[in-house]
Amino acid sequence: MPWLKRRRTLLLSIGALTAAVLLANTRDEMKHGAVAVARSGRVLGALLMNVNDYRVTLKDVSEDEKTWNSRMKACHQRCADRTLRVLEKNGSIFIKLGQHLSSMNYLLPLEWTQTFIPLQDKCPVSSYEAIEHMFMEDTGQPIAFHFDDFEREPVGAASLAQVHLATMKGSGAKVAVKVQHPALKEWVPLDLALTRLTFAILKYFFPEYDLEWLSREMELSLPQELDFALEGRNAMETKRHFALIPDSPLIIPAVHWGRKRILVMEYIAGHRMDDLVYLDSNNIDRDEVSAALARIFNEMIFGDTCRLHCDPHGGNLSVRKNDHRRRNNFDIILYDHGLYRDIPIKTRRDYAKLWLSVINADEQGMRKYARAVAGVSDEQFPLFASAITGRDYGAVTTSVVSARSEEEKEVISGAMGEGMLQQLVQLLGQVPRIILLILKTNDLTRNLDESLQTREGPVRNFLILARYCSRTVFREQVESVRNNGSVLWPRNILGLLAAWASYVRVEAKLSLYEWYIYLRRKEALRDHHWEPIHTMWFAVLGRLTENASSDCISALDGPQEAAPADGNAIPTISDGSSTL
């Protein structure tokens, strides 16, 4: 019958379509599985070859030291080249891992860090078609629905995302559209597992070099960095915080809207922070740029309601001229707000006391608060002190205010060859993650200050740090007094007055020196006959901060234990440029 024939035809058509869909899905799954096997095989193959290469090289110790060092360098280079090929082939988060490793010259051999440097500029670019498809998946609408104009070629690309310029539909506002690389969704879970397995295998064969904390940090931070809606909320929260600080030059692009993989924000362009030609040609004072940067990140560390931006590097900062500001003639623009952390109040306070002790060259205080902040033992303390300051331990125990000499840099670099690498790896593995992120922020301000070639050197930034530390300790003193009962009690009134007097004394001393710096910049004060006065101020700064530190901490702390007599004899290590 005709209806039976039509029914049979319909059923056969449905069956054929279902079979085609299942076959397509099966083929997709098979293709995904084949690629996953290939990605895993590349990582594990290179890893096992590297492990064997190092074990064979390390076993042969019969040669003289010069020959052995040469063989080790060759081994480092072979393994680094092998690893680079895998990172480039796999892409995804392996590019980001390689970029991070390229900056770890305080921890990895030079052959590794230099080999990975090209990854800084070798970021993937996703096609316009892939971005269009992602817009349809995430918003249900094509790109043209959201924008009157959308540049097909990105203006910038990074390991996790790329940025396109566009014009908002209706308003005509020029915006920057940050889009995640679509392929990350498919491969991030596998790649994180491979990273975790890699460091576990390395630890198994070389237990003295435990780098598993790197994979743990990636597993914690990467999901946050890949959530662009969260990044938008972080950006606006930080923008509101700094809007309440008078004369702050910090600019954070406003967020129009965001999804998990798409972020649309105000387009604000600037120049690199270390573009000295741009700064000088626009009469932007390098010292003021460095000081403004120090204030911004110290506010993030010590501000009561502020959170810490955890990915501070030169690519996430820019500067532009702004003649409409009352205090300075520039803006500092901060990008990439995917990763923020809250600093516990006790950590913040102990860290403030640690730095006041460092500025004061108070070794007893430094050891006490290093233990409180990071659980650092007396044996590990010299290494930790060098790590947080970027200075040789001798400078830490005398004066970190002075600029680093070339001789000191050579001493620091030479320490890496004296068996300190293993101790540094172990120390970084036990220090709380939030402390490592704070140290990373310290590195940023220290490195940029050196690249800006400021006239005052590190002195100005230490003054700013001392001011934030003294305020933090003062607030703790006030809170401690208030917790002891009514503020009207005579004992509490005296306690508040003492805390206030100490704080005002510190502020007066630091303000006096900052005014001197300001006046010295005036044209009339730049003559050479002012140089002896400038030299005198450098000498007395240590005394100013010494008294400041004692004033701020004395109300909270009792007697301190004496430092070990042989503390200065422990060797130290830091590359002086990057602690993380």
C-alpha positions, 0 to 999 in steps of 0.5 A, a space after each residue: 500500500 502507498 502509505 506503507 511505502 511512505 512509512 518505510 521510506 520515512 523510517 529508512 530516512 530517519 535511520 540513515 540520518 541517525 546512522 550518519 550522525 552517530 558515525 560523525 560523532 564517532 569520527 569526531 570522538 575518534 579524531 579527538 582521541 587520536 589527537 589526545 594520544 598524540 599530544 600526550 605522547 609528545 609530552 611523555 616522550 620528551 619527558 622520558 628522554 630528558 630524564 634519561 639524558 640527565 641521569 646519564 650525564 649526572 652519572 659520569 663524574 670522572 671528568 674534570 670540573 671544566 669538562 663536566 660543566 661543559 657536558 652539563 650545559 650541552 645536556 641542558 641545551 638538548 633537553 631545552 630544545 626538545 621541550 621547546 618543540 613539544 611546547 610549540 607543537 601542543 600550543 594551548 596552555 603549554 605556551 603559557 607554561 613556557 613563557 612562565 618558565 622563561 622568566 624563572 632565571 633564578 631557578 632554571 639553567 640559562 640554557 632553558 630560560 633563553 631557549 624559551 624566550 621566543 615563546 614570549 612572542 609566539 602566541 597562537 592566533 585563532 581564525 575569525 571563523 572560529 571566533 564567529 562560531 564561539 560568539 554564536 555558541 556563547 551569545 546566540 548571536 553573530 558578531 554583527 549583532 553586537 558590533 557595527 564594525 569588528 576588525 577581523 585581525 587581532 591587534 594583540 594575541 596572548 597564550 590564552 586570548 586575543 584582542 580585536 578592536 570593534 565599534 559598539 552597535 548603536 553607541 558607536 563607542 570604540 571597544 576592545 573585545 577580548 576573546 578566548 582561543 576556542 581550542 582551549 575549551 577542548 584541551 585545557 583539562 588534558 593539558 593540566 593533567 599532563 602538566 601535573 604528571 610531568 612534575 610528578 615524574 620529575 619529582 620521582 626521579 629527582 626528589 631534591 627538585 620538587 616543582 609540583 607547586 608550579 602545577 598546583 598553582 596552574 590548576 588553581 589559577 588557570 580556571 580563574 584566568 579563563 573566566 572572562 566574566 570574573 575578570 570583568 567583575 575584578 576589573 570594575 571592583 578595582 576601578 571603584 576602589 582606586 576611584 576613591 583615592 585622590 590623585 591616583 593615576 591608575 586607569 582601568 578600562 570600563 567593562 561593557 559586558 562579559 561572558 565566560 569566553 568574551 569580554 567587551 571593554 573600553 579601548 584605552 591605548 598607551 605606551 610601554 612603561 619602560 619606553 624612555 623615549 616616549 616618557 622623555 619626549 612628553 616631559 613625563 617624570 620617570 621618578 614619578 612614574 616609578 613612584 606611582 606604580 609603587 603606590 598602586 601595588 602597595 595599595 593592593 597589598 596593604 589596602 584594607 578593601 583592596 585585592 592583589 592583582 596577581 599577574 603584574 608584568 610589563 605587558 599588562 601595564 602602559 602609560 599615556 600622557 594626561 595634562 589634565 591631572 593636578 599632580 602628575 601629567 600621566 595615566 597608568 593603565 592596568 589590563 588583564 584582571 583575570 587573577 586576583 587574590 585576597 591577602 589575609 589581614 594577619 599576613 598583611 600585618 606581619 608582612 608590613 612588620 617584616 618590611 619595616 624590619 628590613 628597612 631598619 636592618 633589624 635582623 631579629 625582627 626580620 627573622 621573627 616576621 619571616 617565620 610568621 609570614 612564610 614559616 621560614 626557619 633560621 637556616 632558610 632565612 638568608 635565602 628568603 631575605 634575598 628573595 624578597 629584596 632582590 639583594 645580597 644578604 650582606 646588603 639586607 643586613 646593612 641597608 637595602 635602600 642603596 642602589 645595587 652595585 655591579 659587584 653585588 649583582 655578580 656576587 648574587 649571580 655567582 651564588 647560583 653555582 654554589 649549590 643554592 638551587 636545591 635550597 631555593 626549590 625547596 623554599 619556594 615549595 613550602 612558602 604560601 602561594 599568596 606570599 609568592 604572588 606578593 613577591 612577584 609584585 615586588 619584582 615588578 616594581 623593582 624591575 621597572 624602577 631599574 628599567 626606568 633608570 630613575 634619578 633617586 634609585 630605590 630610595 623613593 619606593 622604599 619610602 612609599 613602602 615604609 609609609 604603607 607599612 607604618 599605616 598598617 601597623 598603626 591600624 593594628 595598634 588602634 584595633 588592639 587598643 579598642 579591643 581592650 574595652 572602652 576607648 574612654 578608659 584612661 589606659 586606652 586613651 593613653 594607648 591611642 595617643 601613643 600609637 597616634 604619636 608614633 604614627 605621626 612621627 613616622 609620617 612627618 619624617 617620611 614626608 619631610 624627605 619626600 618634600 626634599 625630593 620634590 624641591 630638589 627636582 625644581 630647576 633652581 635646586 639641580 645645581 651641583 652644590 646641592 649634591 652634598 645635601 642629597 648625599 647627606 639625606 641618603 645617609 640619614 634615611 636609614 636613621 629615619 626609617 630605623 626610628 620609624 620601624 621601632 616606633 611602629 612595632 614597639 607597641 605590639 611586640 615584646 622582646 625578641 630572640 637574639 639572631 644566630 651569631 653565624 647568620 651572615 655566614 649563610 650563602 644567599 641567592 637571587 638573580 636581582 631581577 625576578 623572584 618568581 
